[in-house]
Amino acid sequence: MRKKLLSLTVAALALAFAGTVQAQDTKTIGVSIPAADHGWTAGVVFHAERVAKLLMAAHPGLNVIVKTSPDPATQANAVQDLAVQGIDALVILPSDPDPLVNAIKEVKDAGKFVTIVDRAPSVNDSTIRDLYVAGNNPALGQTAGEYIKKTTPDAEVVIIRGLPIPIDQQRQDGFDKGIEGSNVKVLDRQFGNWNRDDAFKVMQDYLTKYPKIDVVWCQDDDMAVGVLQAIEQAKRTDIQYVVAGAGSKDMIKKVMDGDKMIPVDVLYPPAMVGTAMEMTAAALYDQVPVSGTYTIDATLITKENAANYYFPDSPF
């Protein structure tokens, strides 16, 4: 069903972006996303603004309003402001999903099309959304775990988690599944808040506590920057490599260049917000039956395929 959904959506979008003349039809899509508090969310803001321009050019009469918010309370207010402006659809990437359920449900109850991106509330059903677009969080962790299991099956590993929200647990559960059946030993797990400075401090703590570490798994490329800085500063040579995730241009460049500390990366693209916006526009304009769940693969980026995912002009 997901393949059929994607095929229909891509076909409709191809017609639109190929220059199909759309009848003048005034509609508004509100887009609510977190403020750029780290590299991945900076990428989200970039792609949301980029795709907003493309959609408005493709559909005369369409207005796309992008609002960024630093925290759940501010984002709830932003969603209410968008609703007051008379939106026909809402695309929301929640900063933290559960506190935003009521704000999202108010929009859905008003008969508007709702697309949730990336971070699903614990009650993510048809009462609060029409479409859910996300990276594969369990697979992000599992892909990393399986790579470590295959490459260094006896590794002693430290883990730097993200934030204590549902997608972090999904990634952690996926990682644990990925290393099943191996002798991989997890020494420690601490939160780095998807922040390079916090990850730097966590890694410093690990380097003090553990005289031998083989591999570091951290859930985010931004955190990997802090991890690498801490390792270099401590002049530790026992650590064989770091596995992170997202697909930032800096980490992909390291993979392309054969950096031994970053041999791979796991894809979790901030551009998914743009995909969600395109699918929402298709639902409004092209009568495509867009609903349900669309999941983006957690591709393992290697030296062989890295060039396919490298976008040097991206902010992330």
C-alpha positions, -999 to +999 in steps of 0.1 A: +000+000+000+028+024+008+044+018-026+010+025-043+007+057-023+042+068-032+037+060-069+004+079-071+019+109-052+051+110-074+030+109-105+008+137-094+038+158-084+056+152-116+027+166-135+025+196-113+062+204-115+064+197-152+044+228-157+008+216-157-014+246-155-034+246-123-067+265-121-065+295-098-076+280-064-068+299-033-056+276-005-033+279+025-010+254+040+004+261+074+038+246+083+048+244+119+083+233+127+109+236+155+133+265+154+169+257+142+184+247+176+209+223+160+221+212+126+192+188+117+165+213+125+184+239+105+181+215+076+143+212+083+139+250+082+159+252+050+139+225+032+105+238+045+113+273+031+127+258-002+097+236-009+072+264+002+086+285-027+084+256-052+048+248-042+036+284-045+052+287-079+036+254-090+001+263-077-012+298-084-032+310-054-015+287-029-001+304+002+024+284+023+030+299+058+061+285+076+063+292+114+093+281+136+090+276+173+116+270+200+095+249+224+061+230+226+042+258+243+053+283+216+045+258+189+010+252+203+004+289+200+018+290+165-006+262+155-035+281+169-024+313+150-022+293+118-058+280+124-070+315+129-055+325+095-078+300+078-055+273+067-068+244+046-040+220+058-014+218+085+020+202+082+036+199+116+069+185+128+064+187+166+092+198+189+078+173+214+046+155+201+025+146+232+022+182+245+009+193+211-018+167+207-047+190+217-035+218+193-032+193+164-066+177+172-083+211+172-072+216+136-082+181+126-116+185+143-122+216+122-121+195+091-086+204+079-060+181+064-033+173+089+002+159+082+025+150+111+062+147+103+089+127+121+077+128+157+044+110+163+024+115+194+018+083+214-018+084+202-011+088+164-043+077+147-069+091+124-085+112+151-055+136+149-040+132+115-045+122+079-009+115+070+023+106+088+056+111+071+088+101+089+122+085+087+124+050+100+135+055+136+137+018+146+156+011+114+180+040+121+191+023+153+189-012+138+210-003+107+237+011+130+236-019+153+238-044+124+268-026+109+287-027+143+276-064+147+290-073+113+322-051+114+333-055+151+312-083+166+331-082+199+331-044+203+327-025+236+304+003+227+292+035+243+259+051+233+249+088+232+212+090+230+191+120+218+163+133+240+139+113+262+110+113+237+094+084+218+116+084+187+147+082+209+134+050+224+125+036+190+160+042+178+175+026+210+152-004+207+162-008+170+199-007+179+194-034+206+177-056+180+205-049+155+233-062+179+213-093+190+233-125+186+267-108+188+292-103+216+288-065+213+288-051+249+272-017+257+292+000+284+270+030+289+240+050+275+236+087+282+215+116+266+234+141+245+202+160+236+210+160+199+235+188+207+272+188+198+283+206+230+263+182+252+276+152+233+312+165+238+306+166+276+291+131+276+320+117+255+345+134+279+328+115+307+330+082+289+367+087+281+374+093+318+353+063+329+363+037+304+400+030+295+390+010+265+362+019+240+359+003+206+330+020+190+307+050+197+271+051+185+253+084+186+219+091+171+227+123+154+255+137+131+256+169+151+264+150+182+291+131+163+309+164+158+312+168+196+322+132+200+351+135+175+363+166+192+364+149+226+383+119+212+408+141+194+413+163+224+419+133+247+443+118+221+426+084+224+436+059+198+416+028+210+383+040+195+380+024+161+351+044+146+319+064+153+285+056+138+260+085+137+229+093+117+210+119+096+231+123+065+246+157+071+269+170+043+299+171+067+296+135+077+288+123+042+320+141+030+340+122+056+325+089+044+333+099+008+369+108+017+375+075+035+378+089+070+385+059+092+366+074+121+334+079+101+332+049+077+294+051+074+264+072+082+227+063+084+202+084+064+175+104+083+170+134+060+156+167+072+142+171+037+114+148+048+094+179+058+095+189+021+082+155+011+054+159+036+045+194+022+045+180-014+022+151-005-001+175+014-003+198-016-011+167-038-040+159-015-054+194-018-049+200-055-047+167-073-073+146-055-046+120-048-057+096-020-029+105+003-034+091+038-018+067+062+019+064+068+048+071+045+082+059+058+116+069+044+143+042+044+172+044+069+198+038+042+234+029+052+256+055+036+289+040+025+319+052+005+303+035-025+270+054-024+278+086-005+280+108-035+242+102-041+234+119-008+259+147-008+245+182-012+272+208-005+249+238-006+227+225+022+231+241+056+232+206+071 
